[in-house]
Amino acid sequence: MRSLSFRVLCLTIFFVMVSEVLIYTPSIARFRLTYLTEKLDKAHLAALTIDGSPDRVISQELTFELLDHVGAYEIVVEGPEGDTRSLSRPMFPPGEVEVSLYEPMPMALVFDAFDALFQTGNRILRVTGPAPMEPASTVSITIDEYPLRMVMYDYSWRILTLSVLISVFTAALVFVSLRWLLVRPLERITESLVAFRKRPEDRGTDLDDRGRRDEIGVALRELGLMKEEMRAALRQRTRLAALGTAVSKISHDLRNMLSTATLISDRLAMSQDPDVQKVTPTLVKAIDRAVALCSTTLNFTRETPPLTLAPVRLADLVAELRAELAELKDKDVEVLLSQEGDIVFQADRDQMFRVVANIASNAVNAGADTLRVSAWEASGRLLVDIADNGPGIPEEGRGRLFQPFQFSTRRDGTGLGLTIARDLVQAHGGTLTLERTGSDGSTFRMNLPARTVV
């Protein structure tokens, strides 16, 4: 009952029936007009028998026969020169409804036709109009409406029967055509998508798009290309997952080994041997970089932890960032906060600080000595800009900023800082983008949901 085929069938029948109703409305009005016009024609012919009788007088018996043939109580024909011919019964009811067939209006004909159909009793009609064979003459007849309504009912029933037959026949043709051209291909596409979701590697459910040059053919070809791209992506993802697992294990074990090397290097740093003191700083820095590389790799391969949302004051984040950068002995970095009012928003404080710290660290490593943080609300979103006065990002690196292991501001960097920052911002329901970059510095923008802004 909910299938597309059944709905197409029902809609086709419905629309055909609506079309038949639209056709029936003027048809029933025209049928009533024709019926009354034929009555006037018969009445005119009946009145002409008066001219063929002696002294223009006919017997009462013939008068009744002519009136019965027309189905009227009275017939009056007025000629263009004022002469009158009339036939009537001795006693007949007066006309209740005046019907004029002189220049009938289409809407009036439709209204009168439906008015006649919805009557429950018999009304006496006095119909006046031009004589069909003598337009200059006027014919008036007095008739019952009941016989007219009965033939209109009969006509309506025939129209309804014919409409139903046409609807069913047309719906069947349209249904078969649409099912062959549209519905069945869509069903096959749906079945293929469901099977692909269950077993992406199974090619037995792929569809053949040969022979179709219409939109369905385009959809089939695009679906085939999408499947191939998805299979390639899944294969790559599987390889990357295996590689990530291996790298995580190696990094974990290597970090444990480096911890031992760190303890030994600390003891070497306490040695008074001049040769040992000469090589120890280089060794310590190399071990520290190796430990940082292992820690960064482990952080990237680890799933983003569940966020603990709480009110976070932007000024506190900037102050914490300022304190951390102040520990850099070889650089003097100024962190400025430009904003209107005290901005507080819902976020995971530790994860949001990781975002700000990663962006700031990249800027400082690139040569920036001033960072400016600004924030404002727009269209229900919180926008946070982190701008620096560094040398900017090279053209070749702008398209690979957020790709892991692709771009770093340091020669010994991993290229994971911005990738981790982007993932953390996305976990908060926001986006991280490079707003601008140039020789006077770069600006990164966080677009976050403004859950709480004060």
Disulfide bonds with the S-S distance in Angstrom:
none
